[in-house]
């Protein structure tokens, strides 16, 4: 998702890349929380449409994240990394996580493009 972030936001600073590291593997590689690909998509939407102060309206960002979440769940049935690994993805699954990431990117692009249209 780093490449996607740079495609959408321009070059990322090292700090921005480091800040996303802990989301991998369902938060700290525990596989207990949200899928890292989903979390990265939320971060990218925030980078594009998030607010920088409490005075700014964040409704567009919230709406896009909600739509991304809904579509992610429609495609994968869950946001939970562990459930995704049990069902299909990961080193022991039918498909590698890279396949899930590719599909998540497509969903993310669709949501962003629909808003921009």
DRENVOKE-678636 format. One record per residue: x, y, z of N, C-alpha, C, CB in turn; residue in three letters. Coordinates in pm, whole numbers, padded with zeros to 5 digits, always signed. Glycine has a CB too. Layout:
<sites>
XYZXYZXYZXYZALA...
</sites>
This chain:
<sites>
+00082-00119+00000+00000+00000+00000+00086+00126+00000-00093+00000+00120UNK+00215+00114+00028+00301+00232+00024+00300+00291-00116+00446+00196+00067UNK+00310+00206-00217+00308+00255-00355+00176+00325-00385+00330+00140-00454UNK+00067+00273-00334-00064+00335-00356-00069+00470-00286-00178+00243-00304UNK-00019+00475-00164-00015+00601-00092+00065+00706-00167+00044+00581+00047UNK+00179+00667-00221+00260+00762-00297+00193+00800-00428+00397+00703-00324UNK+00122+00707-00487+00048+00739-00610-00060+00843-00583-00015+00610-00670UNK-00128+00830-00473-00238+00920-00440-00191+01050-00374-00336+00850-00349UNK-00087+01043-00292-00048+01157-00209+00084+01222-00250-00037+01114-00068UNK+00157+01158-00340+00291+01205-00372+00392+01136-00281+00301+01359-00356UNK+00518+01174-00291+00621+01107-00211+00589+01113-00061+00758+01170-00237UNK+00605+01000+00004+00580+00991+00148+00712+01012+00223+00516+00855+00186UNK+00702+01076+00335+00818+01095+00422+00846+00963+00495+00795+01211+00524UNK+00969+00944+00535+01004+00824+00611+00915+00808+00734+01152+00828+00652UNK+00886+00918+00801+00803+00911+00922+00664+00857+00889+00791+01049+00987UNK+00606+00899+00779+00473+00851+00740+00476+00701+00714+00422+00925+00615UNK+00581+00655+00650+00594+00512+00623+00613+00435+00754+00713+00485+00526UNK+00698+00486+00842+00721+00420+00970+00593+00415+01053+00831+00491+01049UNK+00512+00521+01047+00389+00526+01127+00291+00416+01087+00322+00662+01112UNK+00298+00368+00966+00205+00265+00921+00252+00124+00952+00182+00278+00773UNK+00375+00108+00992+00434-00026+01012+00355-00112+01109+00575-00012+01061UNK+00310-00059+01218+00242-00136+01322+00106-00191+01283+00226-00054+01441UNK+00051-00146+01169-00079-00196+01126-00072-00332+01058-00143-00096+01033UNK+00047-00373+01018+00062-00500+00946+00021-00618+01034+00208-00518+00899UNK-00036-00718+00969-00074-00840+01041-00181-00819+01145+00045-00898+01105UNK-00274-00730+01116-00386-00709+01209-00345-00640+01337-00450-00841+01242UNK-00258-00546+01330-00201-00466+01438-00093-00547+01510-00312-00420+01537UNK+00030-00512+01483+00143-00576+01550+00158-00723+01521+00130-00557+01695UNK+00115-00767+01405+00121-00910+01365+00052-01002+01464+00264-00953+01350UNK-00051-00951+01532-00128-01035+01624-00241-01107+01552-00184-00951+01737UNK-00279-01057+01436-00390-01110+01357-00525-01096+01429-00365-01258+01323UNK-00531-01008+01530-00652-00996+01611-00740-00878+01574-00613-00984+01755UNK-00689-00784+01497-00762-00661+01469-00782-00645+01318-00687-00539+01526UNK-00806-00521+01277-00829-00492+01136-00713-00534+01048-00856-00345+01117UNK-00746-00579+00931-00649-00612+00827-00564-00488+00798-00720-00662+00697UNK-00434-00506+00785-00344-00395+00757-00373-00327+00625-00202-00444+00757UNK-00418-00402+00525-00453-00341+00396-00572-00248+00413-00483-00450+00290UNK-00669-00290+00492-00783-00203+00518-00737-00077+00592-00891-00277+00601UNK-00657-00095+00695-00608+00019+00773-00530+00117+00686-00519-00029+00889UNK-00448+00064+00595-00372+00150+00505-00466+00230+00414-00275+00067+00419UNK-00573+00168+00367-00671+00241+00286-00734+00355+00363-00778+00146+00238UNK-00764+00331+00490-00821+00437+00576-00720+00551+00589-00859+00381+00717UNK-00593+00517+00606-00490+00620+00617-00478+00702+00489-00356+00556+00652UNK-00488+00636+00375-00478+00707+00247-00597+00801+00229-00471+00606+00131UNK-00716+00754+00260-00834+00843+00253-00814+00962+00346-00964+00765+00289UNK-00765+00937+00466-00738+01045+00560-00634+01141+00506-00692+00989+00693UNK-00532+01089+00441-00430+01175+00382-00485+01265+00272-00318+01091+00326UNK-00584+01215+00201-00646+01293+00093-00752+01389+00143-00707+01199-00009UNK-00836+01345+00236-00956+01421+00272-00971+01449+00422-01076+01346+00224UNK-00871+01410+00500-00880+01432+00644-00860+01578+00680-00777+01346+00716UNK-00892+01609+00803-00879+01746+00849-00747+01764+00925-00999+01784+00939UNK-00707+01888+00936-00585+01921+01010-00615+02002+01135-00488+01997+00921UNK-00742+02035+01156-00781+02105+01278-00926+02070+01312-00764+02259+01263UNK-00962+02087+01437-01099+02056+01482-01203+02145+01416-01108+02069+01633UNK-01161+02259+01366-01255+02352+01303-01297+02308+01162-01194+02490+01296UNK-01220+02220+01103-01250+02175+00967-01358+02067+00970-01123+02121+00899UNK-01435+02062+00864-01538+01960+00847-01472+01830+00798-01649+02007+00747UNK-01497+01721+00865-01437+01594+00825-01539+01497+00765-01369+01529+00944UNK-01656+01547+00728-01763+01458+00682-01727+01381+00555-01888+01538+00659UNK-01661+01447+00460-01622+01377+00337-01532+01259+00370-01551+01473+00239UNK-01433+01283+00455-01341+01176+00494-01418+01062+00562-01232+01230+00589UNK-01503+01095+00656-01579+00992+00728-01669+00913+00633-01663+01056+00838UNK-01734+00982+00541-01821+00914+00445-01743+00819+00355-01895+01016+00361UNK-01626+00863+00309-01545+00778+00221-01491+00658+00295-01430+00858+00161UNK-01448+00676+00419-01400+00563+00499-01514+00464+00523-01341+00611+00634UNK-01633+00515+00553-01748+00426+00574-01780+00347+00447-01872+00507+00618UNK-01771+00413+00333-01798+00344+00207-01689+00240+00178-01807+00445+00090UNK-01564+00276+00203-01454+00182+00185-01472+00059+00275-01318+00250+00214UNK-01509+00083+00400-01532-00026+00495-01644-00117+00446-01567+00029+00633UNK-01754-00057+00402-01868-00135+00354-01828-00223+00235-01984-00041+00315UNK-01757-00166+00141-01719-00242+00022-01613-00347+00053-01666-00148-00086UNK-01522-00316+00143-01422-00414+00185-01493-00534+00245-01322-00352+00287UNK-01589-00507+00334-01663-00617+00398-01748-00695+00297-01754-00562+00509UNK-01804-00627+00199-01880-00697+00095-01790-00795+00021-01942-00596-00005UNK-01669-00753-00007-01576-00837-00083-01518-00950+00002-01462-00751-00138UNK-01476-00918+00125-01401-01014+00207-01480-01070+00325-01278-00950+00258UNK-01599-01016+00353-01688-01059+00460-01644-01021+00601-01705-01204+00453UNK-01523-00973+00617-01473-00933+00749-01360-00833+00731-01424-01056+00830UNK-01333-00758+00836-01217-00670+00840-01105-00732+00921-01256-00533+00899UNK-01134-00838+00994-01042-00898+01089-00934-00980+01018-01118-00985+01188UNK-00811-00946+01045-00697-01013+00982-00697-01164+01009-00566-00952+01032UNK-00719-01203+01133-00718-01345+01167-00825-01423+01093-00736-01363+01315UNK-00943-01366+01083-01051-01433+01010-01017-01444+00862-01184-01358+01029UNK-00957-01340+00807-00916-01344+00667-00811-01453+00644-00861-01207+00623UNK-00721-01468+00738-00616-01570+00726-00675-01710+00738-00508-01549+00832UNK-00769-01728+00829-00832-01859+00846-00911-01897+00722-00924-01860+00970UNK-00983-01800+00669-01071-01827+00556-00996-01850+00425-01167-01713+00539UNK-00891-01767+00398-00839-01776+00263-00698-01724+00242-00927-01704+00175UNK-00656-01621+00314-00535-01548+00279-00420-01573+00374-00564-01402+00273UNK-00300-01544+00327-00182-01554+00411-00095-01672+00372-00221-01566+00556UNK+00011-01692+00446+00109-01795+00410+00050-01936+00410+00226-01789+00506UNK-00049-01960+00495-00110-02092+00498-00243-02101+00424-00131-02133+00639UNK-00284-01994+00361-00414-01989+00295-00409-02028+00148-00472-01853+00309UNK-00524-02021+00086-00535-02051-00056-00462-01948-00142-00681-02058-00097UNK-00460-01823-00094-00400-01714-00170-00310-01632-00078-00509-01625-00234UNK-00205-01571-00133-00120-01486-00049-00190-01356-00013+00012-01457-00121UNK-00143-01290+00091-00199-01161+00131-00188-01059+00018-00129-01109+00257UNK-00090-01073-00067-00073-00978-00177-00197-00977-00268+00053-01012-00259UNK-00265-01087-00281-00389-01092-00359-00497-01009-00290-00438-01239-00378UNK-00508-01023-00160-00604-00943-00083-00570-00794-00096-00604-00985+00065UNK-00442-00759-00085-00400-00619-00096-00438-00564-00232-00248-00606-00072UNK-00416-00640-00336-00452-00595-00471-00602-00566-00481-00411-00701-00576UNK-00683-00654-00428-00828-00633-00430-00868-00514-00345-00900-00759-00382UNK-00804-00497-00231-00833-00383-00143-00798-00251-00213-00755-00395-00011UNK-00689-00251-00287-00649-00131-00363-00754-00097-00467-00511-00152-00430UNK-00802-00197-00536-00906-00172-00637-01031-00111-00573-00943-00303-00710UNK-01070-00165-00459-01187-00110-00388-01159+00035-00348-01220-00196-00262UNK-01042+00059-00293-01005+00194-00252-01010+00291-00370-00865+00194-00191UNK-00950+00253-00482-00952+00339-00601-01094+00366-00649-00870+00276-00714UNK-01178+00265-00647-01317+00284-00689-01386+00388-00602-01395+00150-00684UNK-01370+00377-00471-01433+00470-00378-01383+00613-00403-01406+00427-00232UNK-01254+00628-00418-01196+00760-00441-01240+00817-00576-01041+00753-00434UNK-01236+00734-00679-01274+00781-00813-01422+00820-00819-01244+00674-00917UNK-01507+00746-00752-01649+00781-00750-01670+00916-00685-01730+00674-00677UNK-01595+00944-00579-01610+01072-00512-01559+01185-00602-01535+01072-00378UNK-01448+01161-00669-01386+01265-00752-01466+01294-00879-01245+01224-00789UNK-01552+01199-00917-01629+01215-01042-01741+01315-01029-01686+01083-01087UNK
</sites>
